[in-house]
Amino acid sequence: MDPHADNLTTPSHDRPAGETGDRPIKLAKIRMAYLADLPGQIAVLKSLLDGGDFAGVQKHAHRIKGTSGTYRLFEIADVMKAIEQFADDGDAALIHVKLDELVEVMDALTIQTQQAYETLTKDGSE
């Protein structure tokens, strides 16, 4: 199974064990809330970077990587992994490139998650 596959709209018989019932709806809600908060987290990263605090960037990126992975937002986790490495290297220019990429990924995932939520709840179950 593709680790980056989105299981929100996968038929229940094709989902991993334990992912049945209203769990995909709850996951979509959690994802939407997390994605809504992410611009604030990006602002923190930029502030740390502007202050030259590469250790702070690395720590905050690690935290975002972990929570995004928990919510199965692996594309964000992948970007955060790169930012962690670039912070370790002290490479501000590449961190800025990845932060721009993060905004694009976040925007795409926000749309995808909203559409999945609407699909999941269109039968009035929510």
TAQUI-V677695 format. One record per backbone hydrogen bond with DSSP energy under -0.5 kcal/mol. NH is the residue of the N-H (numbers start at 1). CO is the residue of the C=O. E is the energy in kcal/mol with one decimal. If there is no record, write none. Layout:
BEGIN
{{NH & CO & E} {NH & CO & E}}
END
This chain:
BEGIN
{{5 & 2 & -1.8} {7 & 5 & -0.7} {14 & 11 & -2.3} {15 & 11 & -0.5} {15 & 12 & -1.0} {19 & 16 & -1.9} {20 & 18 & -0.9} {23 & 20 & -1.8} {26 & 22 & -2.4} {27 & 23 & -2.8} {28 & 24 & -2.2} {29 & 25 & -2.2} {30 & 26 & -2.5} {31 & 27 & -2.8} {32 & 28 & -2.5} {33 & 29 & -2.2} {34 & 30 & -2.7} {35 & 31 & -3.2} {36 & 32 & -2.0} {37 & 33 & -1.4} {38 & 34 & -1.2} {39 & 35 & -0.6} {40 & 37 & -1.0} {41 & 37 & -1.2} {42 & 38 & -2.5} {43 & 39 & -2.1} {44 & 40 & -1.7} {45 & 41 & -2.2} {46 & 42 & -2.7} {47 & 43 & -2.4} {48 & 44 & -2.7} {49 & 45 & -2.6} {50 & 46 & -3.1} {51 & 47 & -1.6} {52 & 49 & -1.8} {53 & 48 & -2.6} {54 & 52 & -1.5} {57 & 53 & -2.3} {58 & 54 & -2.6} {59 & 55 & -2.3} {60 & 56 & -2.7} {61 & 57 & -2.8} {62 & 58 & -2.1} {63 & 59 & -1.9} {64 & 60 & -2.4} {65 & 61 & -2.7} {66 & 62 & -2.2} {67 & 63 & -2.3} {68 & 64 & -2.8} {69 & 65 & -1.9} {70 & 66 & -2.0} {71 & 67 & -1.8} {72 & 69 & -1.5} {73 & 68 & -3.3} {74 & 72 & -0.9} {76 & 73 & -0.8} {77 & 73 & -1.8} {78 & 74 & -2.4} {79 & 75 & -1.6} {80 & 76 & -2.6} {81 & 77 & -2.2} {82 & 78 & -1.7} {83 & 79 & -2.3} {84 & 80 & -2.7} {85 & 81 & -1.9} {86 & 82 & -2.8} {87 & 83 & -2.5} {88 & 84 & -2.2} {89 & 85 & -1.8} {90 & 86 & -0.7} {90 & 87 & -0.6} {91 & 86 & -2.8} {92 & 90 & -1.1} {95 & 91 & -1.6} {96 & 92 & -2.4} {97 & 93 & -1.8} {98 & 94 & -2.2} {99 & 95 & -2.5} {100 & 96 & -2.0} {101 & 97 & -2.1} {102 & 98 & -2.5} {103 & 99 & -1.7} {104 & 100 & -1.6} {105 & 101 & -2.6} {106 & 102 & -3.1} {107 & 103 & -2.5} {108 & 104 & -2.3} {109 & 105 & -2.7} {110 & 106 & -2.3} {111 & 107 & -2.0} {112 & 108 & -2.5} {113 & 109 & -2.8} {114 & 110 & -2.4} {115 & 111 & -2.5} {116 & 112 & -2.3} {117 & 113 & -2.7} {118 & 114 & -2.4} {119 & 115 & -2.3} {120 & 116 & -2.8} {121 & 117 & -1.9} {122 & 118 & -0.7} {122 & 119 & -0.7} {124 & 121 & -2.0}}
END
